[in-house]
């Protein structure tokens, strides 16, 4: 079986997108792989939009939390976890300002990861470009709100984390170190998520190729746990970064 074959090849416009990507010198022959992940991301986004619309209509007439198993229960669980994470880790009265981004990332990453466990689908989070976009979004977002909340104090805190007058002498040394640390955050987020998903799905595919009926079942259970955990870790680190950025700086 063609390793690049998936259900996305049946989508209208797939061949045109592949041809366009292959004409790009940046992708070349890798245009097929990029197209698979691109259509995977579009599929997950459409799925989330439909699920959100259905859940919104359901919760208008049904009390929360719901006891009915389905998409609404998954949405309720993910949003509840994200809300609790925002309250605990960000620790400001305006945690609801940051909740939409964190919950959206959690849902997108979770369903993208799970997509890789379904035969015939390519998960978007197997691609470094997808995880980099998520990570850079987090990086820009928490720095924007850090500047919005603390102004130049957000930059001053990087130069003088201790906040003492005497430690300003160390600013020429501390500022480059802090900047490197901040720039490493999106790289760490992107590589951690992509690496874990590639490894997890590769293990499942390998055992499915040996005995596709029973042997992969324990690994599918473990894979579901890994997919959930990686979405949780990504959102947890996002909440921590936002909380550190918007924390009021007296200096």
N, C-alpha and C positions, 0 to 999 in steps of 0.2 A: 504494500500500500504506500502511496506517495506520502512522505512525512509532512508535506505542506497541504495535503488535502483536508478540507473541513467543510462544515455546513455553510460557511461564509462564501464558498465558491458559487453557491446557488443564488446569492443575493444579486439583485440587478445593479449593474454598474461595476461589479467586482473586477472584471477583466480590464475595463477602461482605467480603473484606479491603479491596477498592477502595471499596466503599460506606461502610465504617466510616471509612476515611481521609478520604474526601470530606466526611463529616459534621463532621470536625475542622476548626475555623476556621484552624488552623495550616497545613493542607495545601490544602483546597478542591479546585480542579480539578487541582492537582498530585498528588492522591492516586493517580492512575493511574501516574505516574512513580515515586512512592515505593514503590508495591506491586511494580512490576517489579524494583526493586533489592532489596526485602525478600525476594521469592521467589528472586532470584538468590543472595543471601547464604545462604538456607536450602539451596538446591540445592548450593552449593559446600561447605557444612558437612557435608551428608549424603554428598557425594562423598568428602570427606576422611575421614570416619568409616569408610566402606566400604573405601576404599583403605588406610587404616591397619590395619584389621582383617585385610585380605587380606595386606598386607605383613608383618604380625607373624607370621601363620601360615607364610608363605613363608620368612622368615628363621630360624625355629626349626629348619628342616631343611636350610637352604642357607647356605653360607658367605658372608660379606660381604667385598668388594663383589660384587654379582651381575653376571653377563654377559648376563642375559636382558633383552631390551628390553621395557618395559612400565611400569606404574604403580610397581612395586617399584624399578625402576631410577631413576625420577624422584624417588621418596621418598628413596632412598639418596643420590642426588646432592645434593638440597636439604638433607637433614639433615647430610651431610658438610660442605657449605659452611658451614652455620650453626654447626656444632661448631668448625670451624677459625676462624671469625670470632669466636666467643666466647673462644676461647683467646688469640687474638692481640690483640683490642681491649679486652677486659675485664681480662685480665692478673692475675687472682686465682686462688687455688687452688679457689675455690668457683664456678667458671664454670658448672658443671653445674646449679647452682641456677637460673640465668637462661636456660639453654638451651631448656627447654620453651616458654617464651613466645616467644622469638625465632624458633625453628623453626616454631611454630604460625602466627605472623604471616607468616613467609616463605611457607609453604604456602598459607595463605588468600589472601594478596595475589597470589601468582603465579597460582594457578588462577582467581581472580576476574578478573585482567587477561586471561588467555588466553581466558576465556569470551566476552569481547567480540569475539574474532576469529572465532567460530563464528556463521554466519548464524542469526538467529532467537532469539538469546540476548542478554540485557541484563546487562552486567557490574556487579557491586555497587560496584566502585571508581569508576564514573562518577558516583556520588552522593556529595556532600559529607558527608552524614550518616554514611555508612559509613566514609569516611576519617577523619572527626573522632573516631568511636568508637575506631578503631585508635590514633590519635594520642593521645587522652586516656588510653587504657589505658597506653600507654608512659609518659606524663607522670606518672601516679599511681604506676606501678610503680617507676620509677627513683627517685622521691622517697621512696617508702616504704622501699626498701632503703637509700637514702642515710641516712635517719634511723635505720634499724635498725642499720646498720653503724657509723655515726659519731655517732649521737645529735644533740645540739644543735650539734656540730661541723659538721654538714651546713649548718645555717643560718649559723653563724659564718663558714664559708668564703665564703658569698655576700657577707657584709658586709666581709670582709677577705681577698680572694683571695691577696694576697702573703704573709700569715701573719706579718707583722712587727709589733712593738709600735707602732712609729711610725705605721704605716699604718692603725691603728684610728681615727685622726683623720678618715680619709676614709670611714669606715663609713656615715655618714648619706647620702653621695652614692653610694657603691658599691652599697649594698643595694637601693635602687630600680632602679638600672641592671641589676643581676643578676636581680632579680625579673622585670623586663620581658623580659630575655633568655630566662629560663626559660619564661615564659608564651608567648613567640613560638615556642618549639620545636614544641609540638603544632600550632599554626596553620601553621607552615612545612611540617611533615610532611603534614598533611591537604591543603593547597592544592597542594603539589608533586605528590603522587600523583594527586589528582583531575584537576588541570590537564593533566598528561601523558597520562592515559588518555583524557580527553575529546578532546584534540587528535589523538591517534593514531587512535582509532576513527572520528573524524569524517573524517579523511583517507581511511581505507580505505573507509568507506561512500560517500564522494564518488566515488572512482574505480570502485568496484563498480557504482555507478549508471550510469556511462558505458559500461563494457564489463565485464560481470560474469564473463567466462570467463578471460581471460589478463591483462588490465591490472592487477588487484589483486594478482597473485602476488608481485611484488617488494615491494609495500607490506605484504603479509602477513608476509613474511620479516623486514622491518624492524620491523613491529609486534611480532612475537614477541621480537625482541631488546629492544625498548623495554619490553615487559611484564616480561621477565626482569630487565632492568637496574633498573627501578623497584622491584621486590620486593627486589632486592639492596641498593639504596641505602637503602630504608626500614629493613631489618634492620641494615645497617651503622651508620646513625645511632642506632638503638636501642641497639646494643652500645656505641657511644661514650658515649652519655648514661649508661648503666648503669655503665660503667667509670669515668667521671668522678665519679659519685655515690658509688660504693662504695669509691673509692680512700681509703686511710687518711689522715686529716688530723691532723697532729701538733699543729695549733693549734686 
